[in-house]
Amino acid sequence: MTATLVAQGLAGGYGHRTLFDALDLTVAPGDVIGVVGANGAGKSTLLRLLAGIVEPQAGTVSLAPADAFIGWLPQEHERVAGETVAAYIERRTGCAQATRDMDAAAAALADPATDGIDPADVYSAALERWLASGAADLDERLPVVLADLGLDLGDAPDQALMTSLSGGQAARVGLAALLLSRFDIVLLDEPTNDLDLDGLERLEAFVRGIRGGVVLVSHDREFLARCVTRVLELDLAQGSNRVFGGGYDAYLEERATLRRHAREKYDEFAEKKADLVARARVQREWSSQGVRNAMKKSPDNDKIKRKASMESSEKQAQKVRQMESRIARLEEVEEPRKEWQLQFTIGSAPRSSTVVSTLSSAVFRQGSFALGPVSLQVNAGERIGITGPNGAGKSTLLRGLLGRQAPSEGTAGLGTSVQIGEIDQARALLAGSEPLAAAFESLVPEMSSGEVRTLLAKFGLKADHVSRPVDRLSPGERTRAGLALLQARGVNVLVLDEPTNHLDLPAIEQLEQALESYDGTLLLVTHDRRMLATVQTDRRWRVEAGQVTEL
């Protein structure tokens, strides 16, 4: 089925706060619309509105046909306790709900018609939707897709629990649900998070090949450049929204041009207004001085001269009024508001020993998985990029290099004076029910409460964030708190494991700039292709099938 989604005059937010309004958007078959904007601009809120999960503050969302299938993939994979992989995929593809609706309609066939509704018609519609969802052959398609994605879950899909999976495995199951879905319109919120390069290529192929419409939120610049046909920008600073035609790179160029023109237009207006105001002030002073001179110089009996002086002063006053009228008639141009920008540096510590870490014929075992034997040496100041598929052993390698996991065979050694700063994939350093400010202070006891709050505010974490339990912060907010910790602490070995997950585009660019000036040791694990191309590295390692290869 082909479907079209239309949003008109849409406004969304939470509580009494409106994040965007007067938003118009049409999603037709073949459209791939990328939604961009700073964290907090309302991107996820917009997807929930389009999915019908929450009600808009104003405006409407309509579907044609009205029974079209909309699929929404949230930013974080919801793992329900006790839910199996098969049950998760059935829920995410809409097959589970379609099956429940069909079973309820079948049971109602035994009851007489009520309120003029024929149970046979209800059942016919439910059966049609069940077939359209792909539920009829989902059991046959599921193991094929899981195997194609390389998901060896140990148990059958109807036995393996979602809560037992790693982040990478959960991301692959989410991708499997997407590949198995038969949605007419697909809404994707950060679908690239935790996907390796193979997963990214599969996702791109799916998005480019889908017949229906797609609306997606992503901070993966390469993914956006390869997939989107239009870009919807939610500009929080200007309180505006705008749809840009063309792909992502075309959007960047057009946005830069529009912002330059807006600044030039305001500067021209401000300069013209300042000139008129200055001229009016001078003429006002001349007019006042003329009156005073006329009063002083003209004797009371010299009526002709006094009248001439007064007429001259009146002419000056008239010029002042004319100038003020010109100022009032100026078309007001509002100054473009500057976006909040994350600006930070990575705190430095005294240099570590020349050799930071060594592995010699080291083998690391974890269950049935083994990494190694590996022989590597990390020297002070080296910048190493690490890539490889999910489950290949990248996190195990990092634990071994940092002395957090002892090898089962061989040896591992960590140098002296090593001060490690880390953003791990799970953002686990800041976690739990403790308020953010208290959790942060416990990690940097040398800082006062005021200093902690001031630092967090520089990272966009204001009063309502610092008093909130860490677990209730968004993934992007937890990541920014982790970056603030890097600035607060002195580090000489920086470990970044998928640092761009959940960061908005401006923050990613700021992180890349901070890495340019960082002169310590860097271990960077990322599948962000533009970051790999932007951040300078001395060495590249690829981890695959339990082995490490230097590229």
Residue pairs with C-beta under 8 A, 6 or more apart in sequence:
1 65
1 68
1 69
1 132
1 184
2 29
2 184
2 211
2 212
3 29
3 63
3 64
3 65
3 68
3 69
3 184
3 185
3 212
3 213
4 26
4 27
4 28
4 29
4 63
4 64
4 213
5 25
5 26
5 27
5 50
5 61
5 62
5 63
5 68
5 70
5 185
5 213
6 25
6 26
6 27
6 61
6 62
6 63
6 64
7 23
7 24
7 25
7 26
7 49
7 50
7 59
7 60
7 61
8 24
8 59
8 60
8 62
9 21
9 22
9 23
9 24
9 58
9 59
9 60
10 20
10 21
10 22
10 23
10 24
10 25
10 46
10 49
10 56
10 58
10 59
10 60
10 61
11 18
11 20
11 21
11 22
11 23
11 56
11 57
11 58
11 59
12 18
12 19
12 20
12 21
12 23
12 42
12 45
12 46
12 49
12 54
12 56
12 57
13 19
13 20
13 42
13 45
13 57
14 45
18 57
19 40
19 41
19 42
19 45
19 234
19 236
20 41
20 42
20 46
20 234
20 241
21 57
21 58
21 59
22 59
22 241
23 46
23 59
23 241
25 33
25 215
25 232
25 243
27 33
27 50
27 185
27 213
27 214
27 215
28 213
29 211
29 212
29 213
30 211
30 213
30 229
31 213
31 214
31 229
31 230
32 207
32 208
32 213
32 214
32 216
32 227
32 228
32 229
32 230
33 213
33 214
33 215
33 216
33 228
33 229
33 230
33 231
33 232
33 243
34 216
34 217
34 218
34 224
34 227
34 228
34 230
34 231
34 232
34 248
35 43
35 46
35 47
35 215
35 216
35 217
35 231
35 232
35 234
36 43
36 217
36 224
36 231
36 232
36 233
36 234
36 251
36 505
37 43
37 233
37 234
37 235
37 236
37 504
38 236
38 237
38 339
38 340
38 504
38 506
39 460
39 474
39 476
39 477
39 480
39 503
39 504
39 507
40 236
40 460
41 234
41 235
41 236
42 234
42 236
43 189
43 217
43 234
44 74
44 75
44 189
44 217
45 54
46 234
47 72
47 187
47 189
47 215
47 217
48 54
48 72
49 55
49 56
49 61
50 61
50 70
50 187
50 215
51 70
51 72
51 187
52 61
52 70
53 72
63 70
63 185
67 125
67 129
68 184
68 185
69 94
69 129
69 132
69 133
69 182
69 183
69 184
69 185
70 183
70 184
70 185
70 186
70 187
71 92
71 93
71 94
71 178
71 181
71 183
71 185
71 186
71 187
72 187
72 189
73 92
73 174
73 177
73 178
73 186
73 187
73 188
73 189
73 191
74 189
75 189
75 190
75 193
75 217
75 475
75 502
76 475
77 162
77 170
77 171
77 173
77 174
79 88
79 162
79 163
79 165
79 170
80 88
80 162
81 163
82 161
82 163
83 91
83 161
83 162
83 163
84 157
84 158
84 159
84 160
84 161
84 162
85 146
85 153
85 157
85 158
85 160
85 161
85 162
85 165
85 173
86 142
86 156
86 157
86 158
87 96
87 158
88 162
88 173
88 177
89 95
89 138
89 142
89 157
89 173
89 176
89 177
89 180
90 96
90 99
90 135
90 138
91 97
92 174
92 177
92 178
92 181
93 133
93 134
93 135
93 138
93 177
93 180
93 181
93 182
94 133
94 181
94 183
95 130
95 133
95 134
95 135
95 138
98 126
98 129
98 130
98 132
98 133
98 135
99 130
99 135
101 126
101 129
101 130
102 123
102 126
102 127
102 129
102 130
104 126
105 119
105 122
105 123
105 125
105 126
105 127
106 123
106 126
108 119
108 122
108 123
109 119
109 120
109 123
111 119
113 119
130 136
132 182
133 182
134 141
134 180
134 181
134 182
138 180
141 180
142 157
142 176
142 180
143 157
145 176
145 179
145 180
146 153
146 157
146 173
146 176
149 172
149 175
149 176
149 179
149 199
149 202
150 172
150 198
150 389
150 391
151 169
151 172
151 173
151 176
153 160
153 165
153 169
154 160
162 170
162 173
165 173
166 390
166 391
167 194
167 425
167 426
168 194
168 195
168 196
168 390
168 391
169 390
169 391
170 194
171 193
171 194
171 195
171 199
171 390
172 195
172 199
172 390
174 191
175 191
175 195
175 199
175 202
175 203
178 186
178 188
178 191
178 203
178 206
179 202
179 206
183 212
184 212
184 213
185 212
185 213
185 214
185 215
186 210
186 212
186 213
186 214
186 215
186 216
187 214
187 215
187 216
188 207
188 214
188 215
188 216
188 217
188 218
189 216
189 217
190 217
190 218
190 219
190 501
190 502
191 203
191 216
191 218
192 200
192 203
192 218
192 220
192 223
192 527
193 498
193 501
193 502
194 390
194 425
194 498
194 501
195 203
195 390
195 527
196 388
196 389
196 390
196 527
197 387
197 389
197 527
197 529
198 389
199 390
200 220
200 223
200 527
200 529
203 223
204 223
204 226
204 227
207 214
207 216
207 227
208 226
208 227
215 232
216 227
216 228
218 224
219 500
219 502
219 503
219 504
219 505
219 508
220 500
220 528
220 529
220 530
221 248
221 505
221 508
221 528
221 530
222 528
222 529
222 530
224 231
224 247
224 248
225 247
225 248
225 249
228 247
228 248
229 246
229 247
230 243
230 244
230 245
230 246
231 243
231 244
231 246
231 247
231 248
231 251
232 241
232 242
232 243
232 244
233 241
233 242
233 243
233 244
233 251
233 255
234 241
235 241
235 242
235 339
236 339
237 337
237 338
237 339
237 340
238 336
238 337
244 250
244 251
244 254
244 255
246 254
259 336
262 336
263 336
265 333
266 333
266 334
266 335
266 336
268 333
269 330
269 331
269 332
269 333
270 333
270 335
272 330
273 327
273 330
276 323
276 326
276 327
276 330
277 327
279 323
280 320
280 323
280 324
280 327
283 316
283 319
283 320
283 323
284 320
286 316
287 313
287 316
287 317
287 319
287 320
290 309
290 312
290 313
290 316
291 310
291 313
293 309
294 306
294 309
294 310
294 312
294 313
297 305
297 309
298 305
298 306
298 309
300 306
339 506
340 460
341 506
341 510
342 458
342 459
342 460
342 480
342 483
342 506
342 507
342 510
343 458
343 510
344 458
344 459
344 483
344 484
344 486
344 487
344 510
344 514
345 487
345 514
345 517
345 518
346 421
346 486
346 487
346 491
346 494
346 514
346 515
346 517
346 518
346 520
347 421
347 486
347 487
347 488
347 489
347 490
347 491
348 490
348 491
348 492
348 518
348 519
348 520
349 419
349 489
349 490
349 491
349 492
349 520
350 417
350 419
350 490
350 492
351 380
351 381
351 417
351 492
351 520
352 380
352 415
352 416
352 417
352 418
352 419
352 492
352 493
352 520
352 521
353 380
353 415
353 416
353 417
353 418
354 379
354 380
354 415
355 377
355 378
355 379
355 380
355 415
356 378
356 379
356 380
356 382
356 414
356 415
356 418
356 493
356 521
357 376
357 377
357 378
357 401
357 402
357 403
357 412
357 413
357 414
357 415
357 418
358 376
358 377
358 378
358 411
358 412
358 413
359 372
359 374
359 375
359 376
359 377
359 400
359 401
359 407
359 410
359 411
359 412
360 375
360 410
360 411
360 412
361 372
361 373
361 374
361 375
361 409
361 410
361 411
362 372
362 373
362 374
362 375
362 400
362 407
362 409
362 410
362 411
362 412
363 370
363 371
363 372
363 373
363 374
363 407
363 408
363 409
363 410
364 370
364 371
364 372
364 374
364 393
364 396
364 397
364 399
364 400
364 405
364 407
364 408
365 371
365 408
366 396
369 391
369 393
369 396
369 546
370 408
370 546
371 393
371 396
371 397
371 400
371 543
371 546
371 547
371 548
372 407
372 409
372 410
372 546
372 547
373 409
373 410
374 397
374 400
374 410
374 547
374 548
375 410
376 401
376 541
376 548
378 384
378 401
378 521
378 523
379 521
380 415
380 492
380 520
380 521
381 519
381 520
381 521
382 521
382 522
382 538
382 539
383 521
383 522
383 524
383 535
383 536
383 537
383 538
383 539
384 522
384 523
384 524
384 537
384 538
384 539
384 540
384 541
385 524
385 526
385 532
385 535
385 537
385 539
385 540
385 541
386 394
386 397
386 398
386 523
386 524
386 525
386 540
386 541
386 542
386 543
387 525
387 526
387 527
387 532
387 540
387 541
387 542
387 543
388 394
388 542
388 543
388 544
389 544
392 543
392 544
392 545
392 546
393 543
393 546
393 548
394 497
394 525
394 543
395 425
395 497
395 525
396 405
397 541
397 543
397 548
398 495
398 497
398 523
398 525
399 405
400 407
400 412
401 412
401 414
401 523
402 414
402 420
402 493
402 495
403 412
403 414
406 412
417 492
418 492
418 493
419 489
419 490
419 491
419 492
419 493
420 491
420 493
420 494
420 495
421 485
421 486
421 489
421 491
421 493
421 494
421 495
422 429
422 494
422 495
422 496
422 497
423 429
423 479
423 482
423 483
423 486
423 495
423 496
423 497
423 499
424 495
424 497
425 497
425 498
425 501
425 525
427 475
427 478
427 479
427 482
429 443
429 482
429 485
430 436
430 439
430 440
430 443
430 470
430 478
430 481
430 482
430 485
431 470
431 471
431 478
432 439
432 469
432 470
432 471
433 469
433 470
433 471
434 442
434 469
434 470
435 466
435 467
435 468
435 469
435 470
436 456
436 461
436 465
436 466
436 467
436 468
436 469
436 470
436 473
436 481
437 449
437 452
437 453
437 456
437 466
437 467
439 470
440 452
440 456
440 466
440 481
440 484
440 485
440 488
441 447
441 449
441 452
443 485
443 489
444 452
444 485
444 488
444 489
447 455
447 488
452 466
452 488
453 463
453 466
455 484
455 487
455 488
456 462
456 465
456 466
456 481
456 484
458 484
459 480
459 481
459 483
459 484
460 477
460 480
461 477
461 480
461 481
461 484
465 473
465 477
470 478
470 481
473 481
474 502
475 501
475 502
476 502
476 503
476 504
476 507
478 502
479 499
479 501
479 502
479 503
479 507
480 503
480 507
483 507
483 511
486 494
491 520
492 520
492 521
493 520
493 521
493 523
494 518
494 520
494 521
494 522
494 523
495 523
496 522
496 523
496 524
496 525
496 526
497 525
498 525
498 526
498 527
498 528
499 511
499 524
499 526
500 508
500 511
500 526
500 528
500 531
503 511
508 528
508 531
512 531
512 534
512 535
515 522
515 524
515 535
516 535
516 536
522 537
524 531
524 535
524 537
526 532
539 550
540 550
540 551
541 548
541 549
541 550
541 551
542 548
542 549
542 551
543 549
